[in-house]
Amino acid sequence: MRMNHFYFVIAIAMALTACGRSSLPGDTPVGPPGAAAGSNNEIERHVFAPELVMAHQAEIALSPEQRESIVKEIDRSQAELNRLQWDMSAEVEKLAKLLEAERASEADVTAAAGRVMVLENQIKSGHLLLLVRIKNTLTAEQQKKLTELRARG
């Protein structure tokens, strides 16, 4: 039983490390990173990635004010998400160090994994908040046009 728990914790640590590799808004898939495949599509269809908006600025008649607002949101999110990514990377490193021991303390590993997961959730929330702020900057007509453009590929 203990060995299964150990492998489970290692799998979580590896998954968290993989999830945390990209924290820049332009580098992430639409929707929260690490979301289940089915739920990702549900989120994707309701929000707009920054790169999609940037690629179609003229087609959706993005105003200079909207553009400036979106750029400010991306800059603000990027700074916050970079800080969280650094924090999470440090916590993942601590967790990995705990797991290097021949016998890892379950309590210590659980606490360290909890800290990593809190940071991961903050990163996911930050990504989603950015996408919501971008969406809220766009008019209904612009959102409809982007949805059509995205569907065409």
N, C-alpha and C positions, 0 to 999 in steps of 0.2 A: 504494500500500500504506500509506504513512504517513497519508494522508487518512482511509482506512478506520479505522485505529487511533485517530485523533483523534476521529472520530465515535463510535466504540465507547466511548471514555473519557468523552465527554460524556454518552452514554446512561447509563452506569454512575453518573455523578455525579448526574444527574437522578433516576434510580431510587432511589439512596440517600437523596437529599434527601426524596423522596416517602415512602419507607419510614420515615424518622426523624421524621415530623411528629407522631406520637402515641406517647408513651411511658408514659402513665398506664394502669395496669391496667384501669380501667373504660372506657377509650376504645379499647381494641384488640379486634379480632376474636379469637375463641377460637383458640388455636394461635399459634405464632410468627408475628409479622408478616412479610410478604414470602414466606411459604411458598407453594409451588406449589399451585394450586387442588386438585388431586387429593390431595396429602399433607395439606392442611389438614383435610379431612374425616376422614382417618384419625386425626388428633390430636384434633379436636373431639369425637369420640365417646368419648374416654377421659378427658377433663378437664372441669372446670366453671368457667366464668367467674364472677368475683366477683358481677357483677350478677344472674346466674341464681340463685346461692345466696341473695343478699339478697332477691330478689323472691319467693322461696318458703320463707323461714325457717320460718314456721308450718307449712306443708304438709309439710316434711321433719322437723319437730320438732327444729330446731337448738337445742342446749342453750346456755345463757349462756356456758359455758366454750368451746364450739366457736366461737360468735360472736366472743368476745373474741380467740381465737387467730387467726381469719381477719382480723379488723380489724387486729391487730398486724402480720400478714404483709403486708397491703395497705399499711399505713403505712410499714413498713420497705422494701418493694419500691419504693413510690412515691418515697421519698427517694433511693434508689440510682439508680433509672431516670431521675429528673429530672437528677441529676448527670451521668450518662452521656449524656443527651440534650444537655445544655449542651456537654459535651466534643465530642460528635459534630457538633453544629452549628458549633462553632468550626473543626473539621477540614474540614467541608464548605465553609465559607467560604474556608479556605486553599486547598483544591483548586480552587474556582471562580476564585480570584485567579490561580492558576497557569495556568488555562485561558484567562484573558483575554488573555494574551500572544499576539502575532501568531504566534510559534513557541513552543510549549510544550515544555519539556524532558520527554521520555518518562520518564526516570529519576525526576525530581521528581514528575511526575504519578502514576506508578506507586507511589511511596513514599507520597504523600499519600492516594491511593485505598486503599492497604493499611491506613493508620491509620484511615480512615473505616470500612472493612469490619470491622476488629477491634472497633471500638466498636459497630457495628451488630450483630455477633454477640454481644457482651456484653449488649446490650439484649434481643435475642431470647432468650438464655439466661435472663436475669432474668425475662422474661415467662413463659417455660415453667416455671421453678422456682416462681414464684408459683402457677401453676395446679396444679402437682404438690403443693405444700404445702396448698393448699385441698382437693384431692382426698384427701390423706392425713389431713386433719382429719375428714372425713366417714366415717360407717359405711357398710358395704356396702349396707344397706337405704336409707340416705339417697342414696347414689350411684344406686341403681336407680330410686328415685322421681324424682330430678332428670333422669335419662335419659328416663324416661317423660314428664315434664313438658316437657322440651325437644322431644321428638318431636311433642307435641301443638301446639307453637308457643306 
